[in-house]
Amino acid sequence: MLPVIFGVISGVVTGLGMGGGTILILLLSLFMNLDQHIAQATNLVFFIPTSLAAIIINIKQKNVNLKLAIIISIFGIIGAIIGAIISENISSPHLRKYFAIFILIIAIHEIYKIYKEYIIERKKTY
């Protein structure tokens, strides 16, 4: 039952464009005790159909700059190959720590962004 729940949660977050894979890796490694390498590889397989569904919907709604998306995709593929090679040579505990640092940086950035928006809104009301 957990894989179904995790899939739905990650799918919704992916559909919202917020990186459901990050959530999925976290859920798989914490609650299903999967090795970090396996959780990340599972996420990559999950990513293909969920992102395709989101891509199709967003292209239909004309929310995609195709030229930019193609350029980013080409270099993203190159980066993914480099990242996979690097990942192969990192132990699972280290990979898990690096992933945690990555999530922490994202959280700090998001908190700062929300705080900055709050301050801007507050100035508008006074």
TORPA-4810 file (N, C-alpha, C, O; in nm, 3 decimals):
<nodes>
NODE_1_0.082_-0.120_0.000_0.000_0.000_0.000_0.086_0.127_0.000_0.050_0.227_-0.062_M
NODE_2_0.201_0.123_0.070_0.288_0.241_0.074_0.334_0.284_-0.065_0.334_0.404_-0.094_L
NODE_3_0.374_0.191_-0.152_0.416_0.235_-0.286_0.305_0.310_-0.362_0.334_0.404_-0.436_P
NODE_4_0.181_0.269_-0.343_0.068_0.337_-0.409_0.054_0.479_-0.355_0.040_0.574_-0.431_V
NODE_5_0.059_0.492_-0.224_0.047_0.624_-0.161_0.163_0.714_-0.203_0.143_0.830_-0.237_I
NODE_6_0.285_0.659_-0.200_0.403_0.736_-0.239_0.394_0.779_-0.386_0.432_0.890_-0.421_F
NODE_7_0.344_0.689_-0.470_0.328_0.722_-0.612_0.230_0.836_-0.634_0.256_0.926_-0.714_G
NODE_8_0.119_0.832_-0.564_0.018_0.937_-0.578_0.074_1.071_-0.528_0.060_1.174_-0.595_V
NODE_9_0.136_1.069_-0.411_0.193_1.194_-0.356_0.296_1.252_-0.452_0.292_1.371_-0.484_I
NODE_10_0.389_1.168_-0.497_0.494_1.215_-0.586_0.438_1.259_-0.721_0.486_1.356_-0.780_S
NODE_11_0.337_1.189_-0.770_0.274_1.225_-0.896_0.207_1.361_-0.889_0.219_1.441_-0.982_G
NODE_12_0.137_1.387_-0.781_0.071_1.517_-0.764_0.176_1.628_-0.759_0.161_1.731_-0.825_V
NODE_13_0.282_1.606_-0.682_0.387_1.707_-0.671_0.455_1.728_-0.805_0.488_1.841_-0.841_V
NODE_14_0.477_1.619_-0.881_0.535_1.630_-1.015_0.443_1.709_-1.106_0.488_1.797_-1.180_T
NODE_15_0.314_1.679_-1.102_0.217_1.749_-1.185_0.212_1.898_-1.155_0.182_1.978_-1.244_G
NODE_16_0.240_1.934_-1.033_0.245_2.075_-0.994_0.375_2.141_-1.036_0.391_2.263_-1.024_L
NODE_17_0.469_2.060_-1.085_0.595_2.113_-1.135_0.697_2.141_-1.026_0.788_2.222_-1.045_G
NODE_18_0.683_2.075_-0.912_0.771_2.105_-0.800_0.873_1.997_-0.772_0.939_2.003_-0.668_M
NODE_19_0.891_1.901_-0.859_0.992_1.799_-0.836_0.947_1.688_-0.743_0.998_1.674_-0.633_G
NODE_20_0.851_1.611_-0.789_0.800_1.500_-0.708_0.905_1.396_-0.679_0.893_1.320_-0.583_G
NODE_21_1.008_1.391_-0.763_1.116_1.294_-0.742_1.189_1.316_-0.612_1.231_1.219_-0.548_G
NODE_22_1.205_1.439_-0.574_1.272_1.469_-0.448_1.193_1.410_-0.332_1.249_1.353_-0.240_T
NODE_23_1.063_1.425_-0.339_0.974_1.369_-0.236_0.982_1.217_-0.240_0.989_1.152_-0.135_I
NODE_24_0.979_1.161_-0.360_0.980_1.016_-0.375_1.109_0.956_-0.318_1.104_0.855_-0.247_L
NODE_25_1.222_1.015_-0.348_1.349_0.964_-0.295_1.346_0.967_-0.143_1.387_0.871_-0.078_I
NODE_26_1.299_1.075_-0.087_1.289_1.088_0.057_1.199_0.979_0.116_1.236_0.913_0.213_L
NODE_27_1.082_0.960_0.057_0.988_0.859_0.107_1.044_0.718_0.095_1.033_0.638_0.188_L
NODE_28_1.105_0.688_-0.019_1.160_0.554_-0.040_1.276_0.523_0.054_1.287_0.411_0.105_L
NODE_29_1.361_0.620_0.075_1.476_0.594_0.161_1.439_0.594_0.310_1.495_0.517_0.387_S
NODE_30_1.345_0.679_0.350_1.308_0.685_0.491_1.210_0.576_0.533_1.232_0.508_0.633_L
NODE_31_1.103_0.559_0.457_0.995_0.471_0.501_1.004_0.329_0.445_0.945_0.237_0.502_F
NODE_32_1.077_0.311_0.336_1.090_0.176_0.280_1.232_0.124_0.296_1.265_0.014_0.251_M
NODE_33_1.316_0.205_0.360_1.455_0.168_0.389_1.532_0.120_0.266_1.614_0.029_0.275_N
NODE_34_1.505_0.183_0.152_1.580_0.149_0.032_1.716_0.217_0.034_1.731_0.328_0.085_L
NODE_35_1.814_0.149_-0.020_1.947_0.206_-0.037_1.933_0.334_-0.121_1.849_0.340_-0.211_D
NODE_36_2.013_0.435_-0.092_2.002_0.563_-0.160_2.014_0.548_-0.312_1.940_0.611_-0.387_Q
NODE_37_2.107_0.464_-0.358_2.123_0.443_-0.502_1.996_0.385_-0.564_1.954_0.427_-0.672_H
NODE_38_1.934_0.290_-0.496_1.811_0.228_-0.547_1.696_0.326_-0.546_1.617_0.331_-0.640_I
NODE_39_1.686_0.406_-0.440_1.579_0.507_-0.432_1.593_0.608_-0.546_1.494_0.645_-0.609_A
NODE_40_1.715_0.653_-0.572_1.736_0.751_-0.678_1.712_0.690_-0.815_1.654_0.756_-0.902_Q
NODE_41_1.755_0.567_-0.837_1.731_0.502_-0.966_1.582_0.475_-0.987_1.531_0.489_-1.098_A
NODE_42_1.513_0.435_-0.881_1.368_0.413_-0.889_1.299_0.544_-0.925_1.206_0.545_-1.006_T
NODE_43_1.343_0.653_-0.867_1.289_0.783_-0.898_1.305_0.815_-1.046_1.214_0.872_-1.108_N
NODE_44_1.419_0.780_-1.104_1.441_0.809_-1.245_1.343_0.735_-1.334_1.295_0.790_-1.433_L
NODE_45_1.312_0.610_-1.299_1.213_0.534_-1.376_1.074_0.596_-1.357_0.997_0.606_-1.453_V
NODE_46_1.043_0.636_-1.235_0.915_0.702_-1.203_0.901_0.832_-1.281_0.792_0.868_-1.326_F
NODE_47_1.012_0.902_-1.296_1.013_1.035_-1.355_0.965_1.035_-1.500_0.896_1.128_-1.542_F
NODE_48_1.001_0.934_-1.577_0.971_0.934_-1.720_0.820_0.942_-1.749_0.778_1.037_-1.815_I
NODE_49_0.738_0.848_-1.702_0.594_0.858_-1.735_0.524_0.977_-1.669_0.436_1.038_-1.730_P
NODE_50_0.563_1.010_-1.546_0.494_1.121_-1.480_0.528_1.254_-1.546_0.440_1.339_-1.564_T
NODE_51_0.652_1.272_-1.584_0.688_1.398_-1.649_0.629_1.405_-1.790_0.593_1.513_-1.836_S
NODE_52_0.621_1.291_-1.859_0.558_1.292_-1.991_0.412_1.336_-1.982_0.365_1.413_-2.066_L
NODE_53_0.342_1.287_-1.881_0.202_1.328_-1.864_0.194_1.479_-1.839_0.110_1.547_-1.897_A
NODE_54_0.280_1.529_-1.752_0.280_1.673_-1.722_0.321_1.754_-1.845_0.265_1.861_-1.870_A
NODE_55_0.417_1.703_-1.923_0.461_1.773_-2.045_0.346_1.785_-2.144_0.321_1.892_-2.198_I
NODE_56_0.276_1.675_-2.167_0.165_1.675_-2.263_0.059_1.777_-2.222_0.013_1.856_-2.305_I
NODE_57_0.021_1.776_-2.096_-0.082_1.870_-2.049_-0.033_2.014_-2.063_-0.108_2.101_-2.108_I
NODE_58_0.091_2.040_-2.024_0.144_2.177_-2.031_0.167_2.224_-2.174_0.151_2.343_-2.202_N
NODE_59_0.203_2.135_-2.266_0.216_2.174_-2.407_0.078_2.210_-2.463_0.064_2.308_-2.536_I
NODE_60_-0.024_2.130_-2.429_-0.160_2.159_-2.475_-0.208_2.295_-2.424_-0.282_2.366_-2.492_K
NODE_61_-0.165_2.331_-2.304_-0.206_2.459_-2.246_-0.112_2.573_-2.286_-0.126_2.686_-2.239_Q
NODE_62_-0.015_2.541_-2.373_0.082_2.639_-2.423_0.164_2.704_-2.310_0.190_2.824_-2.310_K
NODE_63_0.202_2.621_-2.214_0.282_2.668_-2.101_0.431_2.637_-2.118_0.508_2.658_-2.024_N
NODE_64_0.471_2.587_-2.233_0.609_2.542_-2.252_0.677_2.624_-2.361_0.623_2.641_-2.470_V
NODE_65_0.794_2.674_-2.330_0.880_2.738_-2.429_0.964_2.625_-2.489_1.066_2.587_-2.433_N
NODE_66_0.920_2.572_-2.604_0.982_2.453_-2.661_1.130_2.471_-2.693_1.209_2.380_-2.670_L
NODE_67_1.168_2.586_-2.746_1.309_2.609_-2.780_1.395_2.600_-2.654_1.498_2.532_-2.653_K
NODE_68_1.353_2.667_-2.550_1.426_2.664_-2.424_1.427_2.522_-2.366_1.530_2.476_-2.316_L
NODE_69_1.313_2.454_-2.372_1.302_2.318_-2.317_1.397_2.221_-2.389_1.456_2.135_-2.325_A
NODE_70_1.410_2.235_-2.520_1.499_2.147_-2.596_1.645_2.171_-2.556_1.720_2.076_-2.535_I
NODE_71_1.685_2.298_-2.546_1.822_2.330_-2.507_1.852_2.276_-2.367_1.954_2.212_-2.345_I
NODE_72_1.761_2.303_-2.273_1.781_2.255_-2.136_1.784_2.103_-2.132_1.863_2.044_-2.058_I
NODE_73_1.699_2.038_-2.210_1.694_1.892_-2.212_1.823_1.830_-2.263_1.873_1.733_-2.206_S
NODE_74_1.878_1.886_-2.369_2.003_1.833_-2.425_2.114_1.838_-2.320_2.184_1.740_-2.296_I
NODE_75_2.128_1.954_-2.258_2.234_1.967_-2.158_2.199_1.894_-2.028_2.288_1.854_-1.953_F
NODE_76_2.070_1.878_-2.001_2.027_1.799_-1.885_2.064_1.652_-1.902_2.103_1.586_-1.805_G
NODE_77_2.051_1.602_-2.024_2.091_1.463_-2.052_2.241_1.446_-2.029_2.283_1.348_-1.968_I
NODE_78_2.319_1.540_-2.077_2.464_1.535_-2.056_2.494_1.538_-1.905_2.576_1.460_-1.856_I
NODE_79_2.428_1.628_-1.834_2.447_1.636_-1.688_2.404_1.509_-1.617_2.468_1.468_-1.520_G
NODE_80_2.296_1.446_-1.664_2.248_1.323_-1.602_2.349_1.210_-1.619_2.371_1.130_-1.528_A
NODE_81_2.411_1.204_-1.735_2.514_1.102_-1.758_2.632_1.125_-1.665_2.681_1.032_-1.601_I
NODE_82_2.676_1.249_-1.656_2.787_1.282_-1.566_2.750_1.251_-1.421_2.829_1.192_-1.348_I
NODE_83_2.630_1.290_-1.381_2.584_1.264_-1.244_2.575_1.116_-1.212_2.611_1.074_-1.102_G
NODE_84_2.527_1.035_-1.308_2.517_0.891_-1.286_2.655_0.828_-1.269_2.674_0.740_-1.186_A
NODE_85_2.750_0.875_-1.348_2.888_0.825_-1.336_2.945_0.862_-1.199_3.009_0.780_-1.133_I
NODE_86_2.924_0.985_-1.158_2.972_1.030_-1.026_2.904_0.949_-0.915_2.970_0.905_-0.821_I
NODE_87_2.773_0.931_-0.927_2.696_0.859_-0.826_2.744_0.716_-0.807_2.745_0.664_-0.695_S
NODE_88_2.784_0.652_-0.916_2.834_0.514_-0.907_2.955_0.504_-0.815_2.977_0.401_-0.752_E
NODE_89_3.032_0.610_-0.807_3.157_0.609_-0.732_3.144_0.669_-0.592_3.245_0.692_-0.525_N
NODE_90_3.022_0.693_-0.548_2.998_0.749_-0.414_2.927_0.643_-0.331_2.832_0.580_-0.379_I
NODE_91_2.971_0.624_-0.210_2.905_0.525_-0.123_2.764_0.573_-0.089_2.734_0.692_-0.092_S
NODE_92_2.679_0.477_-0.057_2.540_0.509_-0.027_2.526_0.605_0.093_2.447_0.699_0.085_S
NODE_93_2.601_0.584_0.203_2.589_0.681_0.313_2.629_0.823_0.273_2.565_0.920_0.315_P
NODE_94_2.733_0.836_0.193_2.775_0.969_0.148_2.670_1.029_0.055_2.638_1.148_0.064_H
NODE_95_2.617_0.947_-0.034_2.514_0.994_-0.127_2.393_1.043_-0.050_2.332_1.144_-0.086_L
NODE_96_2.358_0.971_0.054_2.243_1.009_0.137_2.270_1.144_0.206_2.180_1.228_0.214_R
NODE_97_2.392_1.165_0.254_2.427_1.293_0.317_2.422_1.407_0.217_2.370_1.515_0.247_K
NODE_98_2.475_1.384_0.097_2.473_1.488_-0.006_2.329_1.522_-0.045_2.297_1.638_-0.068_Y
NODE_99_2.244_1.421_-0.052_2.104_1.443_-0.084_2.038_1.525_0.027_1.960_1.616_-0.002_F
NODE_100_2.069_1.494_0.152_2.013_1.569_0.266_2.058_1.715_0.261_1.979_1.805_0.289_A
NODE_101_2.184_1.738_0.228_2.234_1.875_0.216_2.159_1.949_0.105_2.122_2.065_0.120_I
NODE_102_2.139_1.881_-0.006_2.065_1.938_-0.119_1.923_1.978_-0.076_1.878_2.088_-0.107_F
NODE_103_1.855_1.889_-0.007_1.718_1.917_0.039_1.719_2.033_0.139_1.630_2.118_0.135_I
NODE_104_1.818_2.037_0.226_1.829_2.145_0.323_1.849_2.280_0.254_1.788_2.380_0.293_L
NODE_105_1.933_2.283_0.152_1.955_2.407_0.077_1.826_2.453_0.010_1.792_2.572_0.013_I
NODE_106_1.753_2.359_-0.049_1.625_2.393_-0.111_1.528_2.449_-0.007_1.459_2.548_-0.032_I
NODE_107_1.522_2.384_0.109_1.431_2.430_0.215_1.467_2.570_0.262_1.379_2.654_0.279_A
NODE_108_1.594_2.596_0.282_1.638_2.730_0.325_1.602_2.833_0.218_1.554_2.942_0.250_I
NODE_109_1.625_2.798_0.093_1.592_2.891_-0.017_1.442_2.921_-0.020_1.402_3.036_-0.034_H
NODE_110_1.361_2.818_-0.006_1.216_2.837_-0.010_1.168_2.919_0.110_1.082_3.006_0.094_E
NODE_111_1.222_2.894_0.227_1.185_2.972_0.345_1.223_3.118_0.326_1.145_3.207_0.358_I
NODE_112_1.342_3.142_0.273_1.387_3.279_0.247_1.295_3.347_0.146_1.258_3.463_0.163_Y
NODE_113_1.257_3.273_0.040_1.169_3.329_-0.063_1.033_3.367_-0.004_0.979_3.473_-0.033_K
NODE_114_0.978_3.279_0.078_0.849_3.307_0.142_0.860_3.427_0.235_0.772_3.513_0.238_I
NODE_115_0.969_3.432_0.311_0.992_3.544_0.402_1.002_3.675_0.324_0.944_3.777_0.364_Y
NODE_116_1.075_3.673_0.213_1.091_3.792_0.130_0.956_3.837_0.073_0.928_3.957_0.070_K
NODE_117_0.875_3.744_0.027_0.742_3.777_-0.024_0.654_3.834_0.086_0.577_3.927_0.063_E
NODE_118_0.666_3.779_0.206_0.590_3.829_0.321_0.627_3.974_0.351_0.540_4.057_0.374_Y
NODE_119_0.756_4.003_0.350_0.803_4.140_0.378_0.751_4.235_0.270_0.706_4.345_0.302_I
NODE_120_0.756_4.196_0.144_0.707_4.280_0.034_0.558_4.306_0.051_0.513_4.420_0.037_I
NODE_121_0.481_4.201_0.081_0.336_4.217_0.101_0.307_4.307_0.220_0.214_4.388_0.217_E
NODE_122_0.386_4.292_0.323_0.366_4.371_0.443_0.390_4.520_0.416_0.319_4.606_0.468_R
NODE_123_0.490_4.548_0.334_0.519_4.688_0.298_0.407_4.747_0.214_0.378_4.867_0.223_K
NODE_124_0.344_4.664_0.133_0.233_4.712_0.049_0.111_4.752_0.132_0.039_4.845_0.097_K
NODE_125_0.089_4.681_0.242_-0.029_4.708_0.323_-0.012_4.826_0.416_-0.110_4.877_0.470_T
NODE_126_0.111_4.871_0.435_0.135_4.987_0.525_0.164_5.111_0.450_0.186_5.216_0.510_Y
</nodes>
